[in-house]
Amino acid sequence: MLKSPKFLWLIILILLVALGFLTNKFILAGNTIPSKDDRTAILVTSDERIMILGEMRGFLEAVQGIVEATAEGDLKTVAELATETGAQKPDMSASLMGKLPIEFKSLGFATHDLFTELGKTAKGGDPVAVQKALGDLMLNCTACHAGNKFVVEGSPEAMGDN
């Protein structure tokens, strides 16, 4: 049995520092580097990049369908598209989730929620409210694209050769 409380406090301090580092690295900061275009470069594998960009493409395809259906006055289709898109949660590995900075994760989850809210708004039958909700949702898209990009680990850009 350990008799020195100082030793126990030292162990606790070391564990807290390690926990703080891991929390910052895998929950808050992610695997990022600065880039020359003032965006955050998120370092991922090629397959992870393909998966994330595919999800974003799905968002864009849903927005296109929502805009078209709104123009045609078909708010039932708007509600279906938006609700379906909001319910689709990304199938990400723990490894990938650890690479994404908290700001990106927050925007991504909020965007899913905004699609769900857009679906509810469309069920209300007001096309102007739908357009306003879609505009609010698109703010998340533009903020994300203005602030982030995905760079493949080991690529020239990731190595600072951009």
Secondary structure, 3 states (H helix, E strand, C coil): CCCCHHHHHHHHHHHHHHHHHHHHHHHHHCCEEECCCCCEEEEECHHHHHHHHHHHHHHHHHHHHHHHHHHCCCHHHHHHHHHHHHHCCCCCCHHHHHHCCHHHHHHHHHHHHHHHHHHHHHHCCCHHHHHHHHHHHHHHHHHHHHHEEEEECCCCCCCCCC
